[in-house]
Amino acid sequence: MSRLRRPRRRHIVSAVKWGALGTLAVQTAAVATVTAIDAMRKRRSPQSGNFPHLPPQETAVGPNEMTVYTYGRDLYDAMLEDIRSATDHIYFECFIVKADETGFEFRDALIDAARRGVETYAIFDTWGNFNQDPRFRHLPKMRNLHTLQFPLVRTGIFTGRARDKGRDHRKILAIDGKVGYVGGYNIGTLYAHHWRDTHVRIEGPAAWELEGSFADMWNDFRRREHPTLPDNGTHLWDKTVKATVNTPALNDYPIGSLYLDAINRSNRRAWITMGYFIPDEHMLTALRHAARRGVDVRVLIPEYSNHIVGDWVGRPHYDQLLSAGVRIFLFEDAMVHAKTMVVDGKWSTVGTANIDRLSLRGNFEINIEVYDDDFARAMERIFQVDLDNSHELTRAAWDARGRSNRVIERILRPLGPLL
């Protein structure tokens, strides 16, 4: 009997193997197809990169002055001014810094700060900058200039070791313990003028939230030759402004719960802007339930993002959302890269984490949550301006999509946990 079982076992193993290879081949063909179609679209109808935007929105939140930026050049000018005014220390961390004119503005400003005696620390993610000239991110060796290159290869994906998992997708600037910046903006000329993103500047005690987060990251991954940063607790407990961080090295991912809790608490409106939107079952359930209990749930995403495969992987979820009454808006003419949410005119978050697996269960991320009516009103004004540059994906339009689209969506949907 055992002799009969072995061939059957071999047949089963062989069938599974060839089935997996066949599925992979079909998915590869689908990826190639949507990529080719997107390339033709870009040649035929390139995005203008132009979009309406508000000037920086300023609000007082307790003892903090908060400014929300939705245009890259406005943000970069403010960041560079603060870097050039620094007197004690600068903490700079960014997933992507392009080796272009804008990137060199920041590189030169950091080097100049170190030359005048400011203790300057910079963290660059090697993977995020892999397609840039490597000489750009290797800053000169100087007494007051300290650079950490977050590793290109994170072996935890193979070994399962938590400490070796995750990319550094964060964007933080903290200066002199007084000013901090966080949000979705990377550094580059493209982002300065042609991408719609959101960043917030904090001046006041809550800047500690960003400074402390940078210090933790630096101290956890610094090399022996790097100095240790002080771990100073906050001098003011204030629940109105708080940072939440995802830390793969600790298998700690609270930002997803942050989003879910806000959606679950909502009773009037929940307005979400996401650069990449591939919700898991928990997020889908929360969004559907909120819409069904009468909450005005709106999700604003790019009409076409810079990662077209991610767009297609997210599309299969639209059916459930639209059926539940969630409204989906597609931003036109530019890539919207923001990661924000504003709920009930009271609670808001701005940060680096998308609603997808990479952000919520993979990368190092950071979001600021703000519980303040004035700040929420500013976030709602920004959302309404973005709606003017969007069109709604209606149920009728979704149902009218072609059969080939439905087939590709079905083929690519299993890739969701990888993106």
C-alpha positions as CSV (number, residue, x, y, z in Angstrom):
1,M,0.0,0.0,0.0
2,S,2.9,2.4,0.8
3,R,4.1,1.8,-2.8
4,L,0.8,3.0,-4.1
5,R,0.8,6.1,-1.9
6,R,4.2,7.3,-3.0
7,P,3.3,7.8,-6.7
8,R,0.0,9.5,-5.6
9,R,2.0,11.8,-3.3
10,R,4.4,12.6,-6.1
11,H,1.5,13.4,-8.4
12,I,0.0,15.7,-5.8
13,V,3.3,17.5,-5.2
14,S,3.8,17.8,-8.9
15,A,0.3,19.2,-9.5
16,V,0.8,21.8,-6.7
17,K,4.2,22.8,-8.1
18,W,2.9,23.2,-11.6
19,G,-0.2,24.9,-10.4
20,A,1.9,27.5,-8.5
21,L,4.2,28.0,-11.5
22,G,1.1,28.5,-13.7
23,T,-0.4,31.0,-11.3
24,L,2.9,32.9,-11.2
25,A,3.1,32.9,-15.0
26,V,-0.4,34.3,-15.3
27,Q,0.2,37.0,-12.7
28,T,3.5,38.0,-14.4
29,A,1.7,38.3,-17.7
30,A,-1.0,40.4,-16.0
31,V,1.6,42.7,-14.4
32,A,3.3,43.1,-17.8
33,T,0.0,43.9,-19.4
34,V,-1.1,46.6,-17.0
35,T,2.4,48.1,-17.0
36,A,2.5,48.3,-20.8
37,I,-1.0,49.8,-20.9
38,D,0.0,52.4,-18.3
39,A,3.1,53.3,-20.3
40,M,1.0,53.9,-23.4
41,R,-1.4,56.0,-21.4
42,K,1.4,58.2,-20.1
43,R,2.7,58.8,-23.6
44,R,-0.8,59.5,-25.0
45,S,-2.2,61.6,-22.1
46,P,0.6,62.6,-19.7
47,Q,-0.4,64.1,-16.3
48,S,0.0,67.8,-16.2
49,G,1.3,67.8,-12.7
50,N,-0.8,70.8,-12.0
51,F,-3.4,70.9,-9.2
52,P,-5.1,73.5,-7.0
53,H,-3.8,73.9,-3.5
54,L,-4.1,76.1,-0.5
55,P,-1.3,78.1,1.1
56,P,0.1,76.7,4.3
57,Q,-2.7,76.3,6.9
58,E,-1.7,77.6,10.3
59,T,-3.5,76.7,13.6
60,A,-2.7,76.8,17.3
61,V,-3.1,73.5,19.0
62,G,-2.6,74.1,22.7
63,P,0.9,75.4,23.2
64,N,1.9,74.3,19.7
65,E,1.9,76.2,16.4
66,M,0.9,73.7,13.7
67,T,1.3,74.4,9.9
68,V,0.0,72.0,7.2
69,Y,1.7,72.1,3.8
70,T,0.2,70.7,0.7
71,Y,2.6,72.1,-1.9
72,G,6.2,70.8,-1.9
73,R,8.1,74.0,-2.6
74,D,6.3,75.8,0.3
75,L,7.3,73.0,2.6
76,Y,10.9,72.8,1.4
77,D,11.4,76.6,1.8
78,A,10.2,76.3,5.4
79,M,12.4,73.3,6.2
80,L,15.5,74.9,4.7
81,E,14.9,78.1,6.6
82,D,14.7,76.1,9.9
83,I,17.8,74.0,9.0
84,R,19.7,77.2,8.3
85,S,18.5,78.7,11.6
86,A,19.5,75.7,13.7
87,T,21.9,76.4,16.6
88,D,22.2,73.1,18.5
89,H,21.1,70.0,16.6
90,I,19.3,68.7,13.5
91,Y,17.8,65.3,13.1
92,F,17.0,64.4,9.4
93,E,15.4,61.2,8.2
94,C,13.9,60.6,4.8
95,F,13.0,57.5,2.7
96,I,13.9,59.2,-0.6
97,V,16.2,62.1,-1.3
98,K,16.7,62.7,-5.0
99,A,20.1,63.6,-6.2
100,D,18.7,66.6,-8.1
101,E,18.7,70.4,-7.6
102,T,16.2,70.2,-4.6
103,G,18.1,67.3,-3.0
104,F,21.3,69.2,-3.2
105,E,19.7,72.2,-1.5
106,F,19.1,69.9,1.5
107,R,22.4,68.2,1.3
108,D,24.3,71.5,1.2
109,A,22.2,72.9,4.1
110,L,22.9,70.0,6.3
111,I,26.7,70.2,5.6
112,D,26.7,73.9,6.2
113,A,24.9,73.4,9.5
114,A,27.6,70.9,10.6
115,R,30.3,73.3,9.5
116,R,29.0,76.1,11.8
117,G,29.0,73.6,14.8
118,V,25.4,72.2,14.8
119,E,25.3,68.6,15.7
120,T,23.7,67.1,12.5
121,Y,22.4,63.6,12.2
122,A,20.9,62.1,9.0
123,I,19.3,58.7,8.2
124,F,18.9,57.6,4.6
125,D,17.1,54.4,3.5
126,T,19.5,52.7,1.0
127,W,16.6,50.9,-0.7
128,G,14.6,54.1,-1.2
129,N,17.6,55.8,-2.7
130,F,19.0,52.8,-4.6
131,N,18.4,54.4,-8.0
132,Q,20.2,57.6,-7.1
133,D,24.0,58.3,-7.3
134,P,25.3,56.6,-4.1
135,R,27.9,59.4,-3.7
136,F,25.0,61.8,-3.0
137,R,23.9,60.2,0.3
138,H,27.4,59.6,1.6
139,L,28.0,63.0,3.2
140,P,31.6,64.1,3.9
141,K,33.2,63.0,7.1
142,M,33.0,65.9,9.5
143,R,33.2,66.3,13.3
144,N,29.6,67.4,13.7
145,L,28.0,65.4,10.8
146,H,26.8,61.9,11.5
147,T,25.2,59.7,8.8
148,L,23.4,56.4,9.1
149,Q,22.7,54.4,5.9
150,F,19.7,52.1,6.6
151,P,20.7,48.7,5.1
152,L,19.8,47.8,1.5
153,V,19.0,44.2,2.3
154,R,16.8,43.4,5.3
155,T,17.4,39.7,5.9
156,G,14.5,39.3,8.3
157,I,12.3,38.6,5.3
158,F,14.2,35.3,5.0
159,T,15.2,34.5,8.6
160,G,12.1,35.8,10.4
161,R,14.3,37.8,12.8
162,A,12.3,40.8,13.8
163,R,15.3,43.2,14.2
164,D,16.2,42.6,10.5
165,K,12.8,43.4,9.1
166,G,11.3,46.5,7.5
167,R,12.3,49.5,5.4
168,D,12.7,53.0,6.9
169,H,9.8,54.7,5.2
170,R,9.7,57.7,7.6
171,K,10.2,61.4,6.8
172,I,11.2,63.4,9.9
173,L,13.0,66.6,10.5
174,A,13.5,67.8,14.1
175,I,15.5,70.9,15.1
176,D,16.8,72.2,18.4
177,G,14.0,70.5,20.4
178,K,11.7,73.2,19.2
179,V,10.5,72.4,15.7
180,G,9.6,69.2,13.9
181,Y,8.2,68.1,10.5
182,V,6.5,64.9,9.5
183,G,4.3,63.7,6.6
184,G,4.4,62.1,3.2
185,Y,6.8,64.3,1.4
186,N,10.1,62.8,0.2
187,I,12.7,65.3,-1.1
188,G,13.0,66.0,-4.8
189,T,12.2,68.5,-7.5
190,L,9.3,66.3,-8.9
191,Y,7.7,66.4,-5.4
192,A,8.3,70.1,-5.0
193,H,6.1,71.1,-7.9
194,H,4.1,68.1,-9.4
195,W,3.0,65.8,-6.5
196,R,0.2,66.5,-4.1
197,D,1.3,65.5,-0.6
198,T,0.7,66.6,3.0
199,H,3.3,67.5,5.7
200,V,2.9,69.2,9.0
201,R,5.3,71.5,10.9
202,I,5.1,71.5,14.7
203,E,6.6,74.3,16.7
204,G,6.3,73.8,20.4
205,P,6.6,71.1,23.1
206,A,5.0,68.5,20.8
207,A,8.1,68.6,18.5
208,W,9.5,66.2,21.1
209,E,7.2,63.5,19.6
210,L,9.4,63.6,16.4
211,E,12.7,64.2,18.1
212,G,12.2,61.3,20.5
213,S,11.2,59.0,17.6
214,F,14.3,59.9,15.6
215,A,16.5,59.3,18.7
216,D,15.0,55.9,19.2
217,M,15.6,54.9,15.6
218,W,19.2,56.2,15.6
219,N,20.1,54.5,18.9
220,D,18.6,51.2,17.8
221,F,20.5,51.0,14.5
222,R,23.6,53.2,14.9
223,R,27.1,51.7,14.4
224,R,29.8,51.7,17.0
225,E,31.4,54.8,15.7
226,H,28.1,56.8,16.0
227,P,27.4,58.8,19.1
228,T,24.3,57.8,21.2
229,L,21.5,60.4,21.2
230,P,20.0,61.4,24.6
231,D,16.7,59.8,25.5
232,N,14.8,62.8,27.0
233,G,11.3,62.3,28.2
234,T,8.7,64.8,27.3
235,H,8.3,67.8,29.6
236,L,4.6,68.2,28.8
237,W,2.0,65.4,28.7
238,D,-0.5,66.6,26.1
239,K,-2.9,64.1,24.5
240,T,-3.9,66.6,21.7
241,V,-0.7,65.9,19.7
242,K,0.9,62.5,19.7
243,A,3.1,60.4,17.5
244,T,2.4,56.8,16.8
245,V,5.1,54.6,15.2
246,N,5.3,51.3,13.5
247,T,8.5,49.4,14.6
248,P,9.1,46.1,12.7
249,A,12.1,45.4,14.8
250,L,9.7,45.0,17.7
251,N,6.9,43.4,15.7
252,D,4.9,46.5,16.8
253,Y,2.4,48.0,14.3
254,P,-0.1,50.3,16.1
255,I,-0.8,52.7,13.2
256,G,-3.3,50.3,11.7
257,S,-5.2,50.3,15.0
258,L,-5.0,54.1,15.0
259,Y,-6.8,54.2,11.7
260,L,-9.3,51.5,12.7
261,D,-10.1,53.1,16.0
262,A,-10.9,56.5,14.4
263,I,-13.1,54.9,11.8
264,N,-14.9,52.8,14.3
265,R,-15.6,55.8,16.6
266,S,-16.8,58.0,13.7
267,N,-20.5,59.1,13.7
268,R,-20.6,61.9,11.1
269,R,-17.8,61.8,8.6
270,A,-14.5,60.1,7.9
271,W,-12.5,61.6,5.0
272,I,-9.4,59.7,4.0
273,T,-6.6,60.6,1.5
274,M,-4.2,57.8,0.6
275,G,-1.4,57.6,-2.0
276,Y,-1.7,53.7,-2.0
277,F,-4.9,52.1,-0.9
278,I,-5.0,48.3,-0.5
279,P,-7.2,47.7,2.6
280,D,-7.2,44.4,4.4
281,E,-10.3,42.7,5.7
282,H,-10.2,44.5,9.0
283,M,-10.0,47.9,7.3
284,L,-12.7,47.0,4.7
285,T,-15.0,45.9,7.5
286,A,-14.5,49.1,9.5
287,L,-15.1,51.3,6.4
288,R,-18.2,49.4,5.4
289,H,-19.8,49.4,8.8
290,A,-19.1,53.1,9.2
291,A,-20.8,53.9,5.9
292,R,-23.8,51.6,6.7
293,R,-24.4,53.4,10.0
294,G,-24.7,56.7,8.1
295,V,-21.1,58.1,8.3
296,D,-20.0,60.1,5.3
297,V,-17.0,58.0,4.4
298,R,-14.9,59.3,1.5
299,V,-11.7,57.9,0.2
300,L,-9.6,60.0,-2.1
301,I,-6.8,58.3,-4.0
302,P,-4.8,58.9,-7.2
303,E,-6.6,58.2,-10.5
304,Y,-3.3,56.8,-11.6
305,S,-0.5,56.4,-9.0
306,N,3.2,56.0,-9.8
307,H,2.8,52.2,-8.9
308,I,0.2,51.1,-11.4
309,V,0.2,47.5,-10.2
310,G,-0.7,48.6,-6.7
311,D,-3.7,50.5,-8.2
312,W,-4.9,47.3,-9.9
313,V,-4.4,45.2,-6.8
314,G,-6.5,47.6,-4.8
315,R,-9.3,47.7,-7.3
316,P,-11.1,44.4,-6.3
317,H,-12.0,46.0,-3.0
318,Y,-14.0,48.8,-4.6
319,D,-17.0,46.6,-5.1
320,Q,-17.6,46.0,-1.4
321,L,-16.9,49.6,-0.5
322,L,-19.2,51.1,-3.1
323,S,-22.0,48.6,-2.2
324,A,-21.8,49.7,1.4
325,G,-22.0,53.4,0.5
326,V,-18.3,54.4,0.8
327,R,-17.6,57.2,-1.8
328,I,-14.4,56.9,-3.8
329,F,-12.8,59.9,-5.5
330,L,-10.0,59.8,-8.0
331,F,-7.5,62.7,-8.0
332,E,-6.7,64.0,-11.5
333,D,-3.6,65.3,-13.3
334,A,-1.1,64.6,-10.5
335,M,0.1,61.9,-8.1
336,V,-1.6,62.4,-4.7
337,H,0.8,60.8,-2.2
338,A,-0.7,62.1,1.1
339,K,-1.5,59.8,4.0
340,T,-4.2,61.6,6.0
341,M,-7.5,61.2,7.7
342,V,-9.9,63.6,9.4
343,V,-12.9,62.3,11.4
344,D,-16.0,64.1,12.7
345,G,-14.3,67.5,12.5
346,K,-12.3,66.7,15.7
347,W,-9.6,64.1,15.1
348,S,-6.9,64.1,12.4
349,T,-3.8,62.3,11.4
350,V,-0.9,63.2,9.1
351,G,1.9,60.8,8.5
352,T,3.9,58.4,6.4
353,A,1.7,55.2,6.6
354,N,-0.5,54.2,3.6
355,I,-3.4,51.8,4.0
356,D,-1.6,48.8,2.6
357,R,0.3,45.9,4.0
358,L,3.8,47.4,3.5
359,S,3.0,50.4,5.6
360,L,0.8,48.8,8.2
361,R,2.7,45.5,8.6
362,G,6.1,46.0,7.0
363,N,7.8,49.4,7.2
364,F,9.0,51.7,9.9
365,E,6.4,54.4,9.8
366,I,5.3,57.4,11.9
367,N,2.0,59.3,12.1
368,I,1.0,62.3,14.1
369,E,-2.5,62.3,15.5
370,V,-4.1,65.6,16.5
371,Y,-7.3,66.0,18.5
372,D,-8.3,69.6,17.9
373,D,-11.3,71.2,16.1
374,D,-9.3,74.0,14.4
375,F,-6.7,71.6,13.0
376,A,-9.5,69.3,11.8
377,R,-11.2,72.2,10.1
378,A,-7.9,73.0,8.3
379,M,-7.7,69.4,7.2
380,E,-11.3,69.4,5.9
381,R,-10.6,72.6,3.9
382,I,-7.7,70.9,2.3
383,F,-9.8,67.8,1.5
384,Q,-12.5,69.9,-0.1
385,V,-10.0,71.6,-2.4
386,D,-8.7,68.2,-3.4
387,L,-12.3,67.1,-4.2
388,D,-12.5,69.9,-6.7
389,N,-9.6,68.3,-8.6
390,S,-11.2,64.8,-8.5
391,H,-14.1,62.9,-10.0
392,E,-16.2,60.4,-8.1
393,L,-16.1,56.7,-9.1
394,T,-19.8,56.0,-9.2
395,R,-21.4,52.6,-8.9
396,A,-22.6,52.8,-12.5
397,A,-19.1,53.6,-13.8
398,W,-17.6,50.8,-11.8
399,D,-20.2,48.2,-13.0
400,A,-19.6,49.4,-16.6
401,R,-15.9,48.4,-16.6
402,G,-14.9,45.8,-19.2
403,R,-14.6,42.1,-18.7
404,S,-10.8,42.1,-19.4
405,N,-10.5,44.5,-16.4
406,R,-12.4,42.2,-14.2
407,V,-10.2,39.3,-15.2
408,I,-7.0,41.2,-14.5
409,E,-8.3,42.4,-11.1
410,R,-9.0,38.8,-10.2
411,I,-5.6,37.6,-11.2
412,L,-3.7,40.4,-9.4
413,R,-5.8,40.4,-6.2
414,P,-3.7,37.8,-4.4
415,L,-0.7,40.1,-4.6
416,G,-2.3,42.4,-2.0
417,P,-0.4,40.9,1.0
418,L,2.9,41.6,-0.8
419,L,2.2,45.3,-1.5
